[in-house]
Amino acid sequence: METSQINGVIDVLEDARKRKHMFLKDVDPSATINWLNGFMAAVSTLTGRMHHKFHEQAYRQRGWEFSARGPWVEMQERGLEEDAIVDELFALEILAWHLRLEEAKTSSE
């Protein structure tokens, strides 16, 4: 995947994070997870799957456990409000793509 494509994905994610009500019918963790999963399925179909290592790095950098149950359960357990969970879910996905971008830049040099 080229850096310009990765930047495009990041731009869409950042826009969705800023204007959640335009992208999500309901601004809650469940709707956000569904939207992110659908978005990532589309991106993967067009560009290839993203390696889980980027998500694992992003979760750990932001202080979350990387597990099959996803970070939202841990976020709820820590007492985050729904709007904070939604924002954090977007932040994690954006960070994972930034990590992928850095690797793509390094490998193209």
C-alpha positions in Angstrom: 0.0 0.0 0.0 1.4 3.4 -1.0 1.9 6.2 1.5 -0.7 8.3 -0.4 -3.3 5.6 0.1 -2.5 5.3 3.8 -2.7 9.1 4.2 -6.1 8.9 2.5 -7.3 6.3 5.0 -6.0 8.5 7.9 -7.8 11.5 6.5 -11.1 9.7 6.4 -10.7 8.4 9.9 -9.7 11.8 11.3 -12.7 13.4 9.5 -15.0 10.7 11.0 -13.6 11.3 14.4 -14.2 15.0 14.2 -17.7 14.7 12.7 -19.0 11.6 14.2 -22.7 12.5 13.7 -22.2 12.7 10.0 -20.6 9.2 9.8 -22.5 7.3 12.5 -26.3 7.0 13.0 -25.8 6.5 16.7 -22.7 7.8 18.3 -22.0 5.0 20.7 -19.3 2.3 21.0 -21.4 -0.4 19.2 -22.1 1.8 16.2 -18.5 3.0 16.1 -17.2 -0.6 16.2 -19.6 -1.6 13.4 -18.6 1.5 11.3 -14.9 0.9 11.9 -15.2 -2.8 11.0 -17.1 -2.0 7.8 -14.6 0.8 6.9 -11.7 -1.5 7.5 -13.3 -4.3 5.5 -13.7 -2.0 2.5 -10.1 -0.7 2.8 -8.8 -4.3 3.1 -10.8 -5.3 0.0 -9.2 -2.5 -2.0 -5.7 -2.5 -0.6 -5.0 -5.6 1.4 -5.3 -6.5 5.0 -3.6 -4.5 7.7 -1.2 -6.6 9.8 -2.4 -6.9 13.4 1.0 -5.7 14.7 0.0 -2.1 14.0 -3.1 -2.4 16.1 -1.2 -4.2 18.9 1.4 -1.4 18.9 -1.3 1.3 19.0 -3.2 -0.4 21.8 -0.1 -0.8 23.9 1.1 2.8 23.2 -2.3 4.1 24.5 -2.3 1.8 27.5 -4.8 -0.8 26.4 -4.5 -4.6 26.3 -4.5 -6.2 22.9 -6.9 -9.1 23.0 -9.6 -10.8 21.0 -12.4 -9.1 23.0 -11.2 -5.7 21.8 -10.3 -2.6 23.9 -13.9 -1.3 24.4 -14.6 -3.9 27.2 -11.5 -2.7 29.1 -12.5 0.9 28.4 -16.0 0.2 30.0 -14.3 -1.6 32.9 -12.1 1.5 33.5 -15.2 3.7 33.7 -14.9 5.6 30.4 -18.1 7.3 29.3 -19.5 6.3 25.9 -18.3 9.4 24.1 -14.8 8.9 25.5 -14.9 5.3 24.3 -16.0 6.4 20.8 -13.2 8.9 20.6 -10.6 6.4 21.9 -11.7 3.8 19.3 -11.1 6.3 16.5 -7.8 7.4 18.1 -6.6 3.8 18.2 -7.4 3.2 14.6 -5.8 6.4 13.5 -2.6 5.6 15.5 -2.5 2.1 13.9 -2.6 3.7 10.4 0.1 6.2 11.4 2.3 3.3 12.5 1.7 1.6 9.2 2.5 4.8 7.4 5.8 5.1 9.2 6.7 1.6 8.3 5.8 2.2 4.6 8.0 5.3 4.5 10.9 3.4 6.0 10.6 0.5 3.7 10.4 2.8 0.6 13.6 4.5 1.4 
